[in-house]
Amino acid sequence: MSTSTALTPRAPSLLGASVRWLLGKLMGGIFVLWAVATAIFFGIRMIPGDPAEAIMGGPGSQASAEALAAARAHYGLDQPLIVQYGRQLKQLALGDLGTSYSLKSPVVEVLGELVPPTLILASLALLVAWMMALALAVFSTRSGVLASAVASGLEIVSAAVPHFWLASVLIMVFSSMLGWLPPVSTNTAAGLVLPVFTLALPLAGFLGQVMRDTMMEAQRSAFALSARARGESETGILLRHSLRHAALPGISLSGWALGSLLSGAVVVESIFARPGLGRSLLSAVTARDIPLVTGVALLSAAAYVVIMTVSDIVERLADPRIKQS
């Protein structure tokens, strides 16, 4: 009876705390989307040039002054900037992303075609980065001081390598010299290998550093010493305790990793001629395609918010200390 009495008032408070936490995440996500939309709106208008020319096909279209004036009037570009800003926020709040200037198609349809290739590339790169980071962490903690120093050097070098340089080296070695893989992305599995590893290697270096440090702390912790005293093998300690603790920083950094992969996709998709959000974002900025730039940026920000929320939930489930607090 005393146990039920102690647990009864805890359930509503726990539910209320969870609801407040989710509401806080929701409000934070809305603020992030507003900030991104505002930065894109004013930032792209600071680029030299006339947006009406982009609507008419670019400077090379040789559109007449009357046609440019008609385009400005149709899209509201002749109105004060603050009026344009308010109208765009209203459209975005209603879920209307507008029509792409360069592609002459609704931005929602364009994003529907661009998301799957980038999602596949980013997901595979994140999976490969996780596997490489965990492998380096296990190798460095189980193979002595020399192995730890070698793994640390590899992690630092790979984390500092720029994507464009790494892509060039991989193409030169595996395409030009060995001829094993295609130099551009194709619809085959072989065409994904070089883009995936170009994105995964720098991320694996960063994740490997934090995972290795956490795993070494776990190996020296009190629960590891207690497990050894009970006769637990080093393999059992690794599988039951150390790997779980090493994965926690990787889980908490998943949102940052997604942002890193999306920013790296701009370079990787352009180098390997792969369709996706990154390559299309670069083309849209060059063409001053305001609706498409806004749509890609908002989608990336929304994905970042969702991944951060999911990673926080997974981290709470995986770490008993967070659940208790």
Number of C-alpha atoms within 10 A of each C-alpha: 5 6 7 8 9 10 10 10 10 11 11 11 11 11 11 12 12 12 12 12 11 13 12 12 16 15 11 13 19 15 12 17 20 17 14 17 22 15 14 19 20 12 10 17 15 9 12 8 13 15 22 25 22 22 23 18 16 18 14 9 11 12 14 11 9 9 14 19 13 15 19 18 13 11 13 14 17 15 12 9 14 9 12 16 15 11 13 20 17 12 12 18 11 9 10 16 21 18 19 21 24 19 14 11 13 16 22 18 11 19 17 9 14 18 17 14 15 22 15 14 24 24 15 19 25 23 14 19 25 23 15 19 29 23 15 26 27 22 16 23 18 16 10 10 11 10 15 19 12 13 24 18 14 16 25 16 14 18 19 13 16 14 22 15 11 19 21 14 14 18 24 14 13 15 16 14 10 10 12 12 19 18 22 18 21 14 9 9 9 15 17 21 16 23 29 22 22 26 30 30 26 25 27 29 26 20 28 32 21 19 25 28 15 20 24 18 15 21 20 11 12 11 13 20 15 11 15 14 10 9 10 13 11 15 11 13 18 20 10 12 17 25 20 16 20 26 22 19 16 22 22 20 17 20 21 15 24 21 17 15 24 21 15 20 26 21 21 26 23 18 19 21 15 24 18 22 29 24 21 21 20 16 17 22 15 13 20 25 22 23 22 29 26 26 24 23 19 21 16 20 21 17 15 21 20 16 21 22 19 16 19 17 13 14 19 17 12 16 13 10 9 10 10 7 6
